[in-house]
Amino acid sequence: MMEIIKLSASRRQESGKGPSNRLRRTGNIPAICYGKGLEAFPVAVSPKALLEVLKSAHGKNSVIELAVEGGDKLTVMVRDYGYHPISRELVHADFLQVKLDQPVDVEIPVRCVGKSKGVAGGGILQQIFRTLPIRCLPEKIPAVVEIDISELDLGDTVKAGAVPLPEGVKTRLPEDQTVVVVAVPEKGEEGAAAAPGAPGAPAAAAAGAKGAAPAAKAAAPAAGAKAAAPAAKAAAPAKDAKKK
């Protein structure tokens, strides 16, 4: 069962860009708490303490006991957070109130373990989902889901319904949705030669260019002859005029 992390917060009396910047200069960052049946209210938290939560095993999916100064303790999860684009320091956070006896929807990382027989035989491991959408009670959220791919051969797949999950944890994907597959590599050597930019295509283009060159040279006199004919006709009246 997940360990609940404790975090302290203080209420903010002011909101807006100016007060938020002043708050950051004191070593805290602005945050907001909200939830079903809970009216949103602003708080301030330590970015260092929050960063420790985000770096923990469950990361953003950690369950937090937020002790608000002068108020009640709230059970929350990090709904959102943001970094400064240059300093990469935390600048704000959102906390969503949750109930320990009510399921939540989260996404957890998926990790493939073992060496696939199919990959050893030339197959390509394709992990379709890097995270898995699940639903469970907050304290039952797993840190990661591991899929053993050792027995996967060429063409084998792991469907969402076959992903090993702890008791009480359900995936929100359709059971027949592919999560991992060992794909059979496409041959495609024959068609590659004819494809633009493929090996052999430059040589074919060069050969075509060489064959086209003599034709172009042969066509040049003909073109010149056609161009000269109108000029000759135009010159004829001029000669007759001189004779007269």
SVG drawing of the C-alpha trace seen along z (x, -y; Angstrom):
<svg xmlns="http://www.w3.org/2000/svg" viewBox="-20 -47 45 65">
<polyline fill="none" stroke="black" stroke-width="0.4" points="0.0,0.0 1.2,-3.5 2.7,-5.6 1.0,-8.9 3.4,-11.9 3.0,-14.8 3.3,-18.4 2.6,-21.8 0.9,-24.8 -0.1,-28.3 -3.1,-30.2 -2.6,-33.1 -4.5,-36.3 -3.5,-37.8 -3.6,-36.4 -2.3,-37.7 1.0,-38.0 2.6,-40.6 1.8,-38.9 2.8,-35.5 6.2,-36.9 6.7,-38.4 5.8,-35.0 8.4,-33.2 11.1,-35.7 10.3,-34.5 11.1,-30.9 7.6,-29.6 5.4,-29.1 1.7,-29.7 -0.7,-26.8 -4.4,-26.1 -6.5,-23.4 -9.9,-22.2 -12.0,-19.2 -15.5,-17.8 -17.4,-19.6 -14.4,-21.8 -14.4,-25.4 -11.0,-26.3 -8.7,-28.3 -5.1,-29.6 -2.2,-28.3 1.6,-28.6 4.0,-25.6 7.7,-25.0 9.0,-24.1 11.8,-22.0 9.3,-20.0 7.0,-19.5 10.0,-18.5 10.8,-15.8 7.2,-14.5 7.5,-14.5 10.9,-12.7 9.4,-9.9 8.6,-6.5 5.0,-7.4 5.8,-10.9 2.8,-12.9 0.5,-10.0 1.6,-10.3 -1.1,-10.7 -0.4,-13.7 -1.7,-14.8 -1.7,-18.6 -1.7,-20.4 -3.0,-23.9 -2.0,-26.4 -4.9,-27.4 -7.2,-24.8 -7.9,-21.1 -5.7,-18.5 -6.6,-17.6 -5.9,-14.4 -4.8,-15.5 -2.8,-14.6 -0.8,-16.8 -3.1,-17.6 -0.7,-19.9 2.5,-21.8 4.8,-24.0 8.5,-24.9 10.2,-28.2 11.2,-27.9 14.8,-29.0 15.7,-28.2 13.6,-25.0 12.4,-25.7 8.9,-24.9 6.7,-28.0 3.2,-26.8 1.1,-23.7 -2.5,-22.5 -3.8,-20.1 -6.9,-17.9 -8.7,-16.7 -9.3,-12.9 -11.1,-10.5 -9.3,-7.4 -12.5,-5.3 -13.2,-6.6 -11.4,-5.4 -9.3,-7.8 -8.2,-7.8 -4.4,-8.1 -1.8,-7.0 1.2,-4.9 4.4,-4.1 4.8,-0.8 8.1,1.0 9.1,4.0 11.4,6.5 13.3,9.5 14.7,10.4 12.2,11.4 12.8,14.5 11.3,12.7 13.6,9.8 16.6,12.1 15.3,13.6 15.3,10.3 11.9,9.0 11.3,5.4 9.8,4.6 7.1,2.0 5.7,0.5 2.4,-1.1 1.7,-2.6 4.4,-4.1 1.8,-4.8 -1.3,-2.8 -4.6,-4.5 -5.9,-2.8 -8.6,-3.2 -8.3,-2.3 -8.3,-3.6 -5.7,-6.2 -3.6,-4.1 -3.6,-1.2 -1.9,-3.1 1.2,-1.2 4.4,-3.1 5.0,-1.2 3.6,1.7 6.1,4.3 5.4,6.6 7.7,9.6 8.4,10.0 10.8,13.0 8.4,15.5 7.2,13.2 8.1,14.5 7.8,13.0 4.3,11.5 3.3,12.0 1.4,9.3 0.4,8.3 -3.2,7.0 -4.4,4.6 -6.5,7.4 -3.4,9.5 -1.3,6.8 -0.5,7.9 -2.1,5.5 -2.4,5.6 -5.6,6.6 -8.1,3.7 -6.5,2.0 -8.2,2.0 -7.1,0.6 -9.3,-1.9 -8.2,-0.5 -10.3,2.0 -9.1,5.5 -8.2,6.3 -6.1,3.1 -2.5,3.9 0.1,2.6 3.2,4.4 4.0,6.3 7.1,8.0 6.7,6.9 8.0,9.0 10.4,6.7 9.2,6.0 11.5,7.3 10.7,4.7 14.1,5.1 12.4,5.6 10.3,2.6 13.0,0.5 14.9,0.3 12.1,-1.4 11.2,-3.7 12.5,-7.3 15.6,-7.8 16.0,-4.1 19.3,-2.3 19.5,-1.8 17.3,-4.7 20.3,-7.1 21.9,-4.6 18.7,-4.2 18.3,-8.0 21.9,-8.3 21.4,-5.6 18.3,-7.4 20.2,-10.6 23.0,-9.0 20.5,-7.6 18.7,-10.9 21.8,-12.8 22.3,-11.4 18.6,-11.8 18.8,-15.4 21.8,-16.0 19.9,-14.4 16.9,-16.5 18.9,-19.7 19.5,-19.9 15.9,-19.0 14.8,-21.8 17.2,-24.2 15.8,-23.2 12.3,-23.8 13.3,-27.2 15.2,-28.0 12.3,-27.3 10.1,-30.3 13.2,-32.5 13.9,-31.3 10.4,-32.0 10.5,-35.4 13.8,-36.1 12.4,-35.0 10.2,-38.1 13.1,-40.3 15.2,-38.8 12.3,-39.2 12.0,-42.9 15.6,-43.5 15.2,-42.0 12.3,-44.3"/>
</svg>
